[in-house]
Amino acid sequence: MVLVRLLVASLFLMSLVESQPAQSSQQASSPPHPAGEQSPLGTDTLSFPWSRLRLPRYIIPLHYHLLLHPNLTTLRFTGSVQIQIDVQNNTNWVVLHSKGLQISKATIVDQNLGRLSDKVLPVLHNPSHEQIGIFSSRVLSSGQKYFLNIEFGAELSEGFYGFYKSTYRTSTGETRTLASTHFEPTSARMAFPCFDEPSFKANFSIRIRRSPEYISLSNMPVVNTFEVNNGVLEDQFDASVKMSTYLVAFVICDFKSVTARTSSGVQVSIYASPERWPQTHYALEVAVKMLDFYEEYFNIHYPLPKQDLIAIPDFQSGAMENWGLTTYRETSLLFDPLTSTISDELWVTMVIGHELAHQWFGNLVTMEWWNDIWLNEGFARYMEYISVEATYPDLKVEEYLLDTCFSAVGHDSLNSSRPISSPAENPTQIKQMFDTVSYDKGACVLHMLRHFLTDDVFQRGIVRYLRKYSYRNAHNQDLWDSLANTCSEEDFISGKHCYSSSQASKNAYLFAGEHMDLTAMMNTWILQKGIPLVTVTRKGPNLLLRQDRFLRTVLPSDRLWSALQHGFLWHIPLTYKTQASGTIHRHLMTTHTDSIHIGEDVSWVKVNTDMTGYYVVHYEDGGWDEMTELLRENHTALSYKDRTHLIHNAFQLVTAGHLPLNKGLDLIGYLQLETHTVPLLQGLGYLEAFYRMIEKRNELEVISNLRRHILQFFRAAIDRQTWSDSGSVSERRLRSKLLSLACHLDDPRCLGRAQASFKDWLQSNGTLNLPTDVAETVFSVGAQDDRGWASLLHTYNISLSAAQKSQVLFALTCSRDTKKLHRLLQLGLEGKVIRSQDLSSLILMVARNPLGHHLAWNFVKKNWDTLVQKFQLGSFCIRNIIVGTTGQFSSPEELTEVQLFFESIKEQASQLRASQVALDNVQKNVRWFQRNLETMRNWLNKTLM
């Protein structure tokens, strides 16, 4: 699953969450039934037989035969399921999952189809655990197989989980309805009774009834369609491969598709609403290329005959990897050459790469339980970069991997972080595992491991892992064993697993001349939270090293420092380069202190080459002055990745209190010489982040001087930009950022050009296609007056391009009229003009506006219950709302206000790590102001003299 791309990027906005265990009731209740009608299930004398959140292991589902009939007029569905089960202990009970379903009938028959009871079986409900228990007066015998038959019905869900309704509007104003599913992590139980845990893999044979004006899609191809009665058609789908319930999917809609085949014959289709069908062609090209690439890279054929990709109008996350039927937000799948930006193109490419990687990592091999969801999401996130670099090298995706790791560092350097592998039991806790730690840190740790093992060893290891655990479930240790195992080339080519239990202990690699234990090393990265800080000191011919836990919220002088450092130790695969040669030197650091001999004649040393390692580096005793001088005198002596890494580490150390702010600002003084986009954007990004936080405080002199400094410093780069879509991907990325910031800083030249372009756009009645790189900036400037804002809102309402709607919505939130900002929030809450799926992003965009950050926070407080109802408590939307609206608070008064709100929702806040992340962020910002505001003031006064 891909989390939705947020339009707000700030170095101070963190979104890392996981909850504490919540108490849950085990009281049984009877299923709902119509008033005045006696329940047929006879539950009065029985009590619920199971008290745990996880299902018993002695009943194993083997095959589901599922029939569903959704009615898109009444917005209800009925269904029946026959589950073949394997009973491994004598029992009278079958306990499985169900949420919000009305169970009308339950029976059990043996393998010979003989009924175990003449009566309908009693069904007990345990809503707090989302479980039902079906009682058989006759014992189900160990070693026997049975068929469990259940009939049920429910309303289509109003939210984004389970079997839910979605709508879209045609250009003529007609609203059309479809029904779609989203089951990960725990919502298959909302569509049909099932054993809804990832280790209960089974086969699925699905039938769907529909009206002739619709089509139905599922994981497998349709093998037969026939008329049932009164024009109702039934589609019968081929039996699926063995898979987890969260990967089941079905959609009933009136969409159109475009189709092609991969080189191995897999049919690939892209579906979208009819008027958006022209925007599907790029996704088809990408999907075919990606499937071909993955089949070759993993050396395992894609196991299904088809792969459908469909753009769902209402979709909370970015995309979902359902096997054979991946579902997407429209912005994650559709590409309109006239309105989509180069960033949109890259996003669509990466999301498709992510979801198709899941067809192997996650679908073919699935984590045993949600505590290891990183085995799915960390791999899929990392494979985005590997696959896009191989298939679309012009997109320069490798330039974005640094940002992914920087995002992970930002979260992991707060005390509210968590280990990659963390306990998660109830649905709220499980939802919170889909976070930056699982995705971004997981990907960056894999990146470090790949460079440590070499590309070839890494690739062979994951192929062994996928082969050995195909159609099964795996743990962390299974991955380490597969990567550490050795085998002959002959065994590898023959297709064997190349694995034996005797070889599992031979997981020793030779790294920098030292033997190491791969499991021991990786456990320090997976089972403990946080990120190491490696402090480097030159002493004669030696490099002295010390590792600590890197924290941005606590100083070494603070009372809590030693307690928060206790017990943390990483096995760090260090790399470094010196001016003496281009060689990348390696050293495995497994102790708190260490030293490396580098020689007397070395003038500089850069540790963590190209940031292939997941750790922060601090150069003590004048080391940062050496780096500043190197960048000024000969910045190309370092790669663009090393230059970017130095900028990032310096300002992270400023926030943590290890480096004065003026040292960081001096370091980026060389950027006027910089020609590479990535370090330029990194330095510019920090200056913009400082500006956006300070502009929300009443520090007029500082903000005025910082604006002057940014515009003067980047004047030449700004003036070089053309208002077009010309140039490389990197050049276009820089153009969008520079011109957007220049206009935000009220640069007269930028504003004049944007106003002229917006006037032309208005005079064309919105038919003029602006260059996509600058359209958002032009719209943002145009939104500042009443006529422009109203015209943009109209365009938002009628546009068929999801990419253009995103640009326009961002522009609308740039208004300096708080009444307009409040109106946008209300429209988002209503969910008609602005869809509910976009509400969390909308709130964050309003919060980014200096006139909207308190408005957004007050909106969240006032509408908290409604937001939780819309998005569910543990969802990433709630996490982003909490962390995003508070992310630029920086005063003690704002910190108190946030604490008081969390106290008022104590029961919910106690389940959310997001509440602690938000508090950590505000505390960090308060400290940043206390330590750095005067330094910033003095540095600007000196620089602008």
MOKA-V193356 format. One record per helix or strand of 3 or more residues. SS is the DSSP state (alpha for helix, beta for strand). FROM is the first residue (numbers start at 1). LEN is the number of residues. If there is no record, write none. Layout:
ss=SS from=FROM len=LEN
ss=SS from=FROM len=LEN
//
This chain:
ss=beta from=59 len=13
ss=beta from=76 len=12
ss=beta from=91 len=7
ss=beta from=102 len=9
ss=beta from=123 len=4
ss=alpha from=127 len=3
ss=beta from=131 len=10
ss=beta from=145 len=11
ss=beta from=162 len=8
ss=beta from=175 len=8
ss=alpha from=188 len=3
ss=beta from=202 len=9
ss=beta from=215 len=4
ss=beta from=222 len=8
ss=beta from=232 len=6
ss=alpha from=245 len=3
ss=beta from=250 len=4
ss=beta from=256 len=6
ss=beta from=267 len=6
ss=alpha from=274 len=25
ss=beta from=306 len=7
ss=beta from=325 len=5
ss=alpha from=330 len=4
ss=alpha from=342 len=17
ss=beta from=365 len=3
ss=alpha from=370 len=3
ss=alpha from=374 len=18
ss=alpha from=393 len=3
ss=alpha from=398 len=15
ss=alpha from=427 len=5
ss=alpha from=436 len=18
ss=alpha from=455 len=14
ss=beta from=472 len=3
ss=alpha from=476 len=9
ss=alpha from=489 len=5
ss=alpha from=503 len=3
ss=beta from=508 len=4
ss=beta from=514 len=4
ss=alpha from=518 len=9
ss=beta from=532 len=8
ss=beta from=542 len=8
ss=alpha from=561 len=5
ss=beta from=572 len=7
ss=beta from=581 len=9
ss=beta from=593 len=5
ss=beta from=605 len=3
ss=alpha from=609 len=3
ss=beta from=615 len=5
ss=alpha from=623 len=15
ss=alpha from=640 len=17
ss=alpha from=661 len=13
ss=alpha from=677 len=18
ss=alpha from=700 len=14
ss=alpha from=715 len=5
ss=alpha from=729 len=16
ss=alpha from=748 len=16
ss=alpha from=772 len=11
ss=alpha from=786 len=13
ss=alpha from=802 len=11
ss=alpha from=818 len=13
ss=alpha from=836 len=13
ss=alpha from=853 len=10
ss=alpha from=864 len=8
ss=alpha from=876 len=11
ss=alpha from=892 len=13
ss=alpha from=906 len=4
ss=alpha from=913 len=31
//
